[in-house]
Amino acid sequence: MKKTLCGLAVLSALVSTNVLAHQQGDIFVRAGIASVIPLDSSDRILGSTDKLAVNTNTQLGLTFDYMVTDHIGLELLAATPFEHDISTGYGSLGDVATTKQLPPTLMVEYYFNEPAAKWQPYAGLGINYTNFYDSKFNSTGHDAGLSDLNLDNSWGYAANIGVDYQVNDNWLVNASLWYADIDTTAHYSVGDTRYSTDVDINPIVFMASVGYTF
């Protein structure tokens, strides 16, 4: 009987320490595909009824996470540079330019389930900084007389929802949906005259990834 009780106690201890999901102090990294889908709008350009539009792009997405408590985590979103085509209906031009951007985003997230649950749904709020660079008109834009494109960097809020499924003690799979408030101003020249157009990009970002817990 004593041996049985001791065996049950050891088994209970092993089960209690075999936590399958996130708990305080855990660090985990996710990597996968991230698609930025702009819900864009802009002011009218050059006195016309036409606007600027920013197209979708998909890159490698990364998140770095730290569990402050069993339910509250900090997350940093990073990615390889997104490259977006910029188009306009002005003069039926279509794609006229490209820009690259990096959108580091810091989130505070709440995980709803207890640490032992394999399914870990969560929601978060945070702040986004988007750095636009290497913005330039293509041959179509240049032929239309457009030059010297520059986009202002952006600060804004961000929100996300997602779910982890813990495959084992170390590996997990994830799906998440983000929204970021990204507003910029496009500066460009036509001949010797400088123009500015406000553009609200405000993308939804979908990410599917695999993660590893340290």
C-alpha positions as protocol buffer text, in pm:
chain_id: "A"
residue {
  index: 1
  type: MET
  ca { x: 0 y: 0 z: 0 }
}
residue {
  index: 2
  type: LYS
  ca { x: 282 y: 241 z: 88 }
}
residue {
  index: 3
  type: LYS
  ca { x: 454 y: 163 z: -242 }
}
residue {
  index: 4
  type: THR
  ca { x: 129 y: 229 z: -427 }
}
residue {
  index: 5
  type: LEU
  ca { x: 75 y: 559 z: -249 }
}
residue {
  index: 6
  type: CYS
  ca { x: 435 y: 664 z: -316 }
}
residue {
  index: 7
  type: GLY
  ca { x: 395 y: 571 z: -681 }
}
residue {
  index: 8
  type: LEU
  ca { x: 75 y: 772 z: -710 }
}
residue {
  index: 9
  type: ALA
  ca { x: 241 y: 1071 z: -541 }
}
residue {
  index: 10
  type: VAL
  ca { x: 535 y: 1058 z: -784 }
}
residue {
  index: 11
  type: LEU
  ca { x: 298 y: 1024 z: -1080 }
}
residue {
  index: 12
  type: SER
  ca { x: 90 y: 1316 z: -954 }
}
residue {
  index: 13
  type: ALA
  ca { x: 400 y: 1531 z: -920 }
}
residue {
  index: 14
  type: LEU
  ca { x: 514 y: 1443 z: -1270 }
}
residue {
  index: 15
  type: VAL
  ca { x: 172 y: 1525 z: -1417 }
}
residue {
  index: 16
  type: SER
  ca { x: 150 y: 1855 z: -1228 }
}
residue {
  index: 17
  type: THR
  ca { x: 488 y: 1968 z: -1361 }
}
residue {
  index: 18
  type: ASN
  ca { x: 417 y: 1854 z: -1719 }
}
residue {
  index: 19
  type: VAL
  ca { x: 253 y: 2180 z: -1817 }
}
residue {
  index: 20
  type: LEU
  ca { x: 159 y: 2174 z: -2185 }
}
residue {
  index: 21
  type: ALA
  ca { x: 90 y: 2541 z: -2236 }
}
residue {
  index: 22
  type: HIS
  ca { x: 203 y: 2886 z: -2132 }
}
residue {
  index: 23
  type: GLN
  ca { x: 287 y: 2970 z: -1774 }
}
residue {
  index: 24
  type: GLN
  ca { x: 461 y: 3254 z: -1594 }
}
residue {
  index: 25
  type: GLY
  ca { x: 823 y: 3294 z: -1703 }
}
residue {
  index: 26
  type: ASP
  ca { x: 788 y: 3106 z: -2032 }
}
residue {
  index: 27
  type: ILE
  ca { x: 959 y: 3248 z: -2340 }
}
residue {
  index: 28
  type: PHE
  ca { x: 845 y: 3136 z: -2683 }
}
residue {
  index: 29
  type: VAL
  ca { x: 905 y: 3233 z: -3044 }
}
residue {
  index: 30
  type: ARG
  ca { x: 668 y: 3191 z: -3339 }
}
residue {
  index: 31
  type: ALA
  ca { x: 761 y: 3200 z: -3707 }
}
residue {
  index: 32
  type: GLY
  ca { x: 536 y: 3173 z: -4012 }
}
residue {
  index: 33
  type: ILE
  ca { x: 367 y: 3358 z: -4295 }
}
residue {
  index: 34
  type: ALA
  ca { x: 220 y: 3703 z: -4235 }
}
residue {
  index: 35
  type: SER
  ca { x: -2 y: 3875 z: -4492 }
}
residue {
  index: 36
  type: VAL
  ca { x: -63 y: 4250 z: -4468 }
}
residue {
  index: 37
  type: ILE
  ca { x: -401 y: 4332 z: -4623 }
}
residue {
  index: 38
  type: PRO
  ca { x: -455 y: 4711 z: -4633 }
}
residue {
  index: 39
  type: LEU
  ca { x: -803 y: 4853 z: -4571 }
}
residue {
  index: 40
  type: ASP
  ca { x: -677 y: 5168 z: -4733 }
}
residue {
  index: 41
  type: SER
  ca { x: -822 y: 5502 z: -4825 }
}
residue {
  index: 42
  type: SER
  ca { x: -663 y: 5830 z: -4925 }
}
residue {
  index: 43
  type: ASP
  ca { x: -729 y: 6189 z: -5011 }
}
residue {
  index: 44
  type: ARG
  ca { x: -784 y: 6271 z: -5376 }
}
residue {
  index: 45
  type: ILE
  ca { x: -469 y: 6333 z: -5576 }
}
residue {
  index: 46
  type: LEU
  ca { x: -381 y: 6621 z: -5805 }
}
residue {
  index: 47
  type: GLY
  ca { x: -729 y: 6773 z: -5795 }
}
residue {
  index: 48
  type: SER
  ca { x: -887 y: 6461 z: -5946 }
}
residue {
  index: 49
  type: THR
  ca { x: -1145 y: 6215 z: -5809 }
}
residue {
  index: 50
  type: ASP
  ca { x: -880 y: 5940 z: -5796 }
}
residue {
  index: 51
  type: LYS
  ca { x: -694 y: 5815 z: -5490 }
}
residue {
  index: 52
  type: LEU
  ca { x: -388 y: 5611 z: -5394 }
}
residue {
  index: 53
  type: ALA
  ca { x: -419 y: 5244 z: -5305 }
}
residue {
  index: 54
  type: VAL
  ca { x: -170 y: 5015 z: -5127 }
}
residue {
  index: 55
  type: ASN
  ca { x: -165 y: 4648 z: -5226 }
}
residue {
  index: 56
  type: THR
  ca { x: -134 y: 4330 z: -5018 }
}
residue {
  index: 57
  type: ASN
  ca { x: 202 y: 4167 z: -4944 }
}
residue {
  index: 58
  type: THR
  ca { x: 309 y: 3847 z: -4764 }
}
residue {
  index: 59
  type: GLN
  ca { x: 637 y: 3795 z: -4578 }
}
residue {
  index: 60
  type: LEU
  ca { x: 798 y: 3592 z: -4299 }
}
residue {
  index: 61
  type: GLY
  ca { x: 646 y: 3695 z: -3966 }
}
residue {
  index: 62
  type: LEU
  ca { x: 808 y: 3652 z: -3624 }
}
residue {
  index: 63
  type: THR
  ca { x: 678 y: 3702 z: -3271 }
}
residue {
  index: 64
  type: PHE
  ca { x: 881 y: 3700 z: -2949 }
}
residue {
  index: 65
  type: ASP
  ca { x: 677 y: 3637 z: -2635 }
}
residue {
  index: 66
  type: TYR
  ca { x: 725 y: 3645 z: -2260 }
}
residue {
  index: 67
  type: MET
  ca { x: 465 y: 3536 z: -2006 }
}
residue {
  index: 68
  type: VAL
  ca { x: 455 y: 3791 z: -1723 }
}
residue {
  index: 69
  type: THR
  ca { x: 192 y: 3583 z: -1539 }
}
residue {
  index: 70
  type: ASP
  ca { x: 2 y: 3265 z: -1627 }
}
residue {
  index: 71
  type: HIS
  ca { x: -250 y: 3480 z: -1818 }
}
residue {
  index: 72
  type: ILE
  ca { x: -69 y: 3799 z: -1924 }
}
residue {
  index: 73
  type: GLY
  ca { x: 202 y: 3805 z: -2189 }
}
residue {
  index: 74
  type: LEU
  ca { x: 415 y: 4058 z: -2374 }
}
residue {
  index: 75
  type: GLU
  ca { x: 463 y: 4010 z: -2746 }
}
residue {
  index: 76
  type: LEU
  ca { x: 682 y: 4180 z: -3006 }
}
residue {
  index: 77
  type: LEU
  ca { x: 584 y: 4137 z: -3371 }
}
residue {
  index: 78
  type: ALA
  ca { x: 859 y: 4157 z: -3632 }
}
residue {
  index: 79
  type: ALA
  ca { x: 887 y: 4053 z: -3998 }
}
residue {
  index: 80
  type: THR
  ca { x: 1103 y: 4059 z: -4303 }
}
residue {
  index: 81
  type: PRO
  ca { x: 1038 y: 4385 z: -4493 }
}
residue {
  index: 82
  type: PHE
  ca { x: 698 y: 4410 z: -4658 }
}
residue {
  index: 83
  type: GLU
  ca { x: 702 y: 4555 z: -5010 }
}
residue {
  index: 84
  type: HIS
  ca { x: 379 y: 4711 z: -5136 }
}
residue {
  index: 85
  type: ASP
  ca { x: 278 y: 4827 z: -5482 }
}
residue {
  index: 86
  type: ILE
  ca { x: 106 y: 5165 z: -5483 }
}
residue {
  index: 87
  type: SER
  ca { x: -157 y: 5220 z: -5750 }
}
residue {
  index: 88
  type: THR
  ca { x: -395 y: 5490 z: -5866 }
}
residue {
  index: 89
  type: GLY
  ca { x: -681 y: 5525 z: -6108 }
}
residue {
  index: 90
  type: TYR
  ca { x: -549 y: 5869 z: -6201 }
}
residue {
  index: 91
  type: GLY
  ca { x: -512 y: 5866 z: -6578 }
}
residue {
  index: 92
  type: SER
  ca { x: -576 y: 5489 z: -6565 }
}
residue {
  index: 93
  type: LEU
  ca { x: -215 y: 5452 z: -6454 }
}
residue {
  index: 94
  type: GLY
  ca { x: -248 y: 5144 z: -6230 }
}
residue {
  index: 95
  type: ASP
  ca { x: 71 y: 5059 z: -6036 }
}
residue {
  index: 96
  type: VAL
  ca { x: 292 y: 5368 z: -6018 }
}
residue {
  index: 97
  type: ALA
  ca { x: 524 y: 5307 z: -5721 }
}
residue {
  index: 98
  type: THR
  ca { x: 654 y: 5070 z: -5455 }
}
residue {
  index: 99
  type: THR
  ca { x: 744 y: 5113 z: -5091 }
}
residue {
  index: 100
  type: LYS
  ca { x: 895 y: 4892 z: -4824 }
}
residue {
  index: 101
  type: GLN
  ca { x: 797 y: 4896 z: -4457 }
}
residue {
  index: 102
  type: LEU
  ca { x: 886 y: 4737 z: -4126 }
}
residue {
  index: 103
  type: PRO
  ca { x: 604 y: 4731 z: -3866 }
}
residue {
  index: 104
  type: PRO
  ca { x: 743 y: 4641 z: -3519 }
}
residue {
  index: 105
  type: THR
  ca { x: 446 y: 4610 z: -3283 }
}
residue {
  index: 106
  type: LEU
  ca { x: 449 y: 4565 z: -2905 }
}
residue {
  index: 107
  type: MET
  ca { x: 143 y: 4399 z: -2750 }
}
residue {
  index: 108
  type: VAL
  ca { x: 5 y: 4318 z: -2406 }
}
residue {
  index: 109
  type: GLU
  ca { x: -202 y: 4002 z: -2436 }
}
residue {
  index: 110
  type: TYR
  ca { x: -444 y: 3814 z: -2212 }
}
residue {
  index: 111
  type: TYR
  ca { x: -462 y: 3433 z: -2235 }
}
residue {
  index: 112
  type: PHE
  ca { x: -806 y: 3309 z: -2131 }
}
residue {
  index: 113
  type: ASN
  ca { x: -742 y: 2945 z: -2040 }
}
residue {
  index: 114
  type: GLU
  ca { x: -548 y: 2793 z: -1753 }
}
residue {
  index: 115
  type: PRO
  ca { x: -183 y: 2698 z: -1823 }
}
residue {
  index: 116
  type: ALA
  ca { x: -257 y: 2324 z: -1852 }
}
residue {
  index: 117
  type: ALA
  ca { x: -500 y: 2373 z: -2144 }
}
residue {
  index: 118
  type: LYS
  ca { x: -369 y: 2279 z: -2488 }
}
residue {
  index: 119
  type: TRP
  ca { x: -586 y: 2542 z: -2655 }
}
residue {
  index: 120
  type: GLN
  ca { x: -482 y: 2896 z: -2560 }
}
residue {
  index: 121
  type: PRO
  ca { x: -703 y: 3170 z: -2710 }
}
residue {
  index: 122
  type: TYR
  ca { x: -587 y: 3526 z: -2642 }
}
residue {
  index: 123
  type: ALA
  ca { x: -650 y: 3890 z: -2723 }
}
residue {
  index: 124
  type: GLY
  ca { x: -420 y: 4190 z: -2702 }
}
residue {
  index: 125
  type: LEU
  ca { x: -375 y: 4564 z: -2735 }
}
residue {
  index: 126
  type: GLY
  ca { x: -57 y: 4755 z: -2810 }
}
residue {
  index: 127
  type: ILE
  ca { x: 129 y: 5008 z: -3017 }
}
residue {
  index: 128
  type: ASN
  ca { x: 263 y: 4994 z: -3371 }
}
residue {
  index: 129
  type: TYR
  ca { x: 549 y: 5183 z: -3534 }
}
residue {
  index: 130
  type: THR
  ca { x: 577 y: 5156 z: -3911 }
}
residue {
  index: 131
  type: ASN
  ca { x: 896 y: 5262 z: -4086 }
}
residue {
  index: 132
  type: PHE
  ca { x: 854 y: 5331 z: -4458 }
}
residue {
  index: 133
  type: TYR
  ca { x: 1167 y: 5332 z: -4672 }
}
residue {
  index: 134
  type: ASP
  ca { x: 1292 y: 5280 z: -5026 }
}
residue {
  index: 135
  type: SER
  ca { x: 977 y: 5444 z: -5166 }
}
residue {
  index: 136
  type: LYS
  ca { x: 1003 y: 5514 z: -5537 }
}
residue {
  index: 137
  type: PHE
  ca { x: 802 y: 5555 z: -5855 }
}
residue {
  index: 138
  type: ASN
  ca { x: 830 y: 5294 z: -6125 }
}
residue {
  index: 139
  type: SER
  ca { x: 861 y: 5367 z: -6498 }
}
residue {
  index: 140
  type: THR
  ca { x: 485 y: 5420 z: -6526 }
}
residue {
  index: 141
  type: GLY
  ca { x: 496 y: 5684 z: -6253 }
}
residue {
  index: 142
  type: HIS
  ca { x: 800 y: 5854 z: -6402 }
}
residue {
  index: 143
  type: ASP
  ca { x: 642 y: 5859 z: -6748 }
}
residue {
  index: 144
  type: ALA
  ca { x: 341 y: 6036 z: -6593 }
}
residue {
  index: 145
  type: GLY
  ca { x: 572 y: 6306 z: -6454 }
}
residue {
  index: 146
  type: LEU
  ca { x: 577 y: 6183 z: -6091 }
}
residue {
  index: 147
  type: SER
  ca { x: 903 y: 6187 z: -5892 }
}
residue {
  index: 148
  type: ASP
  ca { x: 1067 y: 6206 z: -5547 }
}
residue {
  index: 149
  type: LEU
  ca { x: 827 y: 5986 z: -5349 }
}
residue {
  index: 150
  type: ASN
  ca { x: 853 y: 5984 z: -4970 }
}
residue {
  index: 151
  type: LEU
  ca { x: 618 y: 5837 z: -4707 }
}
residue {
  index: 152
  type: ASP
  ca { x: 606 y: 5955 z: -4345 }
}
residue {
  index: 153
  type: ASN
  ca { x: 660 y: 5697 z: -4072 }
}
residue {
  index: 154
  type: SER
  ca { x: 361 y: 5615 z: -3853 }
}
residue {
  index: 155
  type: TRP
  ca { x: 273 y: 5558 z: -3486 }
}
residue {
  index: 156
  type: GLY
  ca { x: -64 y: 5404 z: -3399 }
}
residue {
  index: 157
  type: TYR
  ca { x: -252 y: 5155 z: -3184 }
}
residue {
  index: 158
  type: ALA
  ca { x: -282 y: 4785 z: -3262 }
}
residue {
  index: 159
  type: ALA
  ca { x: -512 y: 4501 z: -3156 }
}
residue {
  index: 160
  type: ASN
  ca { x: -507 y: 4128 z: -3212 }
}
residue {
  index: 161
  type: ILE
  ca { x: -677 y: 3798 z: -3141 }
}
residue {
  index: 162
  type: GLY
  ca { x: -528 y: 3454 z: -3178 }
}
residue {
  index: 163
  type: VAL
  ca { x: -506 y: 3099 z: -3056 }
}
residue {
  index: 164
  type: ASP
  ca { x: -217 y: 2863 z: -2978 }
}
residue {
  index: 165
  type: TYR
  ca { x: -245 y: 2486 z: -2982 }
}
residue {
  index: 166
  type: GLN
  ca { x: 28 y: 2326 z: -2771 }
}
residue {
  index: 167
  type: VAL
  ca { x: 141 y: 2009 z: -2952 }
}
residue {
  index: 168
  type: ASN
  ca { x: 381 y: 1910 z: -2674 }
}
residue {
  index: 169
  type: ASP
  ca { x: 589 y: 2077 z: -2403 }
}
residue {
  index: 170
  type: ASN
  ca { x: 792 y: 2274 z: -2657 }
}
residue {
  index: 171
  type: TRP
  ca { x: 608 y: 2299 z: -2988 }
}
residue {
  index: 172
  type: LEU
  ca { x: 289 y: 2485 z: -3073 }
}
residue {
  index: 173
  type: VAL
  ca { x: 94 y: 2602 z: -3377 }
}
residue {
  index: 174
  type: ASN
  ca { x: -73 y: 2941 z: -3398 }
}
residue {
  index: 175
  type: ALA
  ca { x: -322 y: 3144 z: -3598 }
}
residue {
  index: 176
  type: SER
  ca { x: -370 y: 3515 z: -3530 }
}
residue {
  index: 177
  type: LEU
  ca { x: -542 y: 3821 z: -3675 }
}
residue {
  index: 178
  type: TRP
  ca { x: -411 y: 4174 z: -3623 }
}
residue {
  index: 179
  type: TYR
  ca { x: -534 y: 4525 z: -3689 }
}
residue {
  index: 180
  type: ALA
  ca { x: -296 y: 4822 z: -3697 }
}
residue {
  index: 181
  type: ASP
  ca { x: -372 y: 5193 z: -3721 }
}
residue {
  index: 182
  type: ILE
  ca { x: -121 y: 5304 z: -3987 }
}
residue {
  index: 183
  type: ASP
  ca { x: -161 y: 5655 z: -4127 }
}
residue {
  index: 184
  type: THR
  ca { x: 97 y: 5819 z: -4349 }
}
residue {
  index: 185
  type: THR
  ca { x: 140 y: 6113 z: -4582 }
}
residue {
  index: 186
  type: ALA
  ca { x: 279 y: 6056 z: -4930 }
}
residue {
  index: 187
  type: HIS
  ca { x: 498 y: 6342 z: -5056 }
}
residue {
  index: 188
  type: TYR
  ca { x: 579 y: 6357 z: -5427 }
}
residue {
  index: 189
  type: SER
  ca { x: 659 y: 6600 z: -5705 }
}
residue {
  index: 190
  type: VAL
  ca { x: 504 y: 6676 z: -6040 }
}
residue {
  index: 191
  type: GLY
  ca { x: 754 y: 6886 z: -6227 }
}
residue {
  index: 192
  type: ASP
  ca { x: 878 y: 7151 z: -5984 }
}
residue {
  index: 193
  type: THR
  ca { x: 566 y: 7141 z: -5763 }
}
residue {
  index: 194
  type: ARG
  ca { x: 556 y: 6939 z: -5442 }
}
residue {
  index: 195
  type: TYR
  ca { x: 231 y: 6765 z: -5339 }
}
residue {
  index: 196
  type: SER
  ca { x: 117 y: 6573 z: -5029 }
}
residue {
  index: 197
  type: THR
  ca { x: -161 y: 6314 z: -4999 }
}
residue {
  index: 198
  type: ASP
  ca { x: -281 y: 6161 z: -4670 }
}
residue {
  index: 199
  type: VAL
  ca { x: -317 y: 5783 z: -4686 }
}
residue {
  index: 200
  type: ASP
  ca { x: -485 y: 5562 z: -4423 }
}
residue {
  index: 201
  type: ILE
  ca { x: -350 y: 5209 z: -4469 }
}
residue {
  index: 202
  type: ASN
  ca { x: -500 y: 5049 z: -4154 }
}
residue {
  index: 203
  type: PRO
  ca { x: -425 y: 4687 z: -4249 }
}
residue {
  index: 204
  type: ILE
  ca { x: -551 y: 4356 z: -4124 }
}
residue {
  index: 205
  type: VAL
  ca { x: -260 y: 4116 z: -4078 }
}
residue {
  index: 206
  type: PHE
  ca { x: -319 y: 3741 z: -4085 }
}
residue {
  index: 207
  type: MET
  ca { x: -44 y: 3517 z: -3950 }
}
residue {
  index: 208
  type: ALA
  ca { x: -15 y: 3136 z: -3941 }
}
residue {
  index: 209
  type: SER
  ca { x: 291 y: 3010 z: -3759 }
}
residue {
  index: 210
  type: VAL
  ca { x: 474 y: 2741 z: -3566 }
}
residue {
  index: 211
  type: GLY
  ca { x: 621 y: 2822 z: -3225 }
}
residue {
  index: 212
  type: TYR
  ca { x: 880 y: 2688 z: -2983 }
}
residue {
  index: 213
  type: THR
  ca { x: 874 y: 2733 z: -2604 }
}
residue {
  index: 214
  type: PHE
  ca { x: 1205 y: 2763 z: -2417 }
}
